[in-house]
């Protein structure tokens, strides 16, 4: 019986993971634009594997987060006049990251001052921000 339950849970997790990765680009862009409008903040670092995983969930739509100030780079190497290529054009704000007590990446901060550390599924992120997918 335990075996059947465990297999059912694993299958369910695989289905949910596959579904979130198949969200059309237009809907991911809509979510990114909604996060901009709601004032959501994502703190991260270019070298962070979890940040790369979060970015992958957005795909090309993550560019909207970078260009509109939702994604905030915490690495101090991204503050130079000539940004390293790894910074992807995002100037770092390490002072703000320290002031806000950001210790792990990615850290999401929502307009209600709620904070979540870690990679979020897009539907979970939408729910916490009050957006729809």
N, C-alpha and C positions, 0 to 999 in steps of 0.2 A: 504494500500500500504506500509506504513512504517513497518507494522508487517511482511509482506512478505520479505522485505529487511533485517530486523533484523534477521529473521529466517534463511535466506540464508547466512548471514554473520556468524552466529553461527555454522551452519552446515559446512561451509567452514573451519572455525577455528578447529573444531573437526577433520575433515578429515586431515588437515595439521599436527595437533598434533599426530594423530594416525600414519601417514606415517613416521614422524621423529622417532617415537619410534620403528618402525619395520625395521630400517636399519640393515642389516646383520652385525654380529660381524666383519667379514673380512673387510667390508667397513669402519666401525668405527675405526678399527685398522689402515687401510690405511690413514685415516684422521689424526689420532693421530701421525703416523710416519711423515706425511707431515708437521704437525705443528712443530714437532721436527726439521725437515730439514729447515723450513722457519725461525726458531728462534722466534716463537710466545711465549709469556709468559702469564701464568694465575696466578694471585695472589689471594690467598684465605686464609681461616682459617678453621681448622677442625670442629669447632663448628657452622659454618655458614650454615643456611638452604638453601640459594640460591646456595652455593657451592655444597652442597649435591645434589641439583636438577640438577646442571650442570654435576656433576659426573655421575649421573644416566643416563643422555642422552648418555654418552660414554659407560656405563656399564663396563665390564671387560677391555675394551680398555683404560680406564682412567689410568690404571697401567702404561701404556707406557708413559703418560704425567708425572706421578710422578717419574718414574725411570730415565727419561731423562732430568729432570730439567725444563720442561715446566711449571709444577705446582710448585708454590713457596708458601711455608707456611709462613704466617705472624705472627702467634701467638708466643710470646716469650717463652711460656712454652715448645716449641718444640726445644729448643737449648741445652738441658741437654745432658750429656754423655749417659744416659740411657733414651731414648725417651719414653714418655708415649705411650701406645698402641693407643690412639686416634690420634697420629701424623702419624700413618701408615708408619713409617720408613722414613718420610721426615723431615729432619732437618730444623727448622725454620730460616728464615733470616729477622727478624724484622727490622734490621737497613736498609737493602735495601728497604724494603717496605716503611719505613719512608722517605728515600732519594728520592724515586720515587713519593712520595705524595699519596700513596695508602690509600684511606679513606673508600672505600666500596668494598664489595666482591660479586661475583668474579669481578676482573678487568682484562681485556684482553689487552695486549699491542702487537701491530703488528710491523713488521720490518720497516714499513714506519713511525713509531712513532704514528700511530693512536691508539686511546684508546677507549675501550667500557666497560662500567660498567653494569653488570647484566648478567643474564642467556641468552645464545644464543642458538638458534636452530642449529643443526649441519650443515645444508646446508648454513645458514647465516654465521657461523664461517668459513666454507670452502671458501665461496666467499670472505670474508674479508681478509683471509690469502693467497688467490691465490691457493687454493688446490681444488681438485675435490672429489666428493663422488661417 
